[in-house]
Amino acid sequence: MRLPCPWCGDRDLNEFGYGGDATLQRPADDAPMKEWVDYVFFRDNPRGSHREHWQHIQGCRAWIVVERDTLTHEITGSWPANEMVVAAPAKSEVTP
């Protein structure tokens, strides 16, 4: 699989480190413990379009967000992690 780095272009997956789900929202500091437990320990297993954080560790070292189909591995978008992208990803299904 090749990931598109906004600065370096398409690169092999081995140059990147996975950084997790890019759609998670951190709870407020004073949020109930249940919200923190859910945030830290529980993750969905999406099927379809999904946004993920990746770091180009063997290249420019920048963090990026990649929109990828988890079934086909088709990459539909990539942008710097510090840029806010307003458009929501395509609806994903959760695998049981």
Buried (B, 14 or more C-beta within 10 A) or exposed (E): EEBBBBEBEEBEEEBBEEBEEBBBEEBEEEEEEEEBEBBEEEEEEBBBBBBBBBBBEEBBEBBBBBBBBBEEEEBEBBBEBEEEEEEEBEEBEEEE
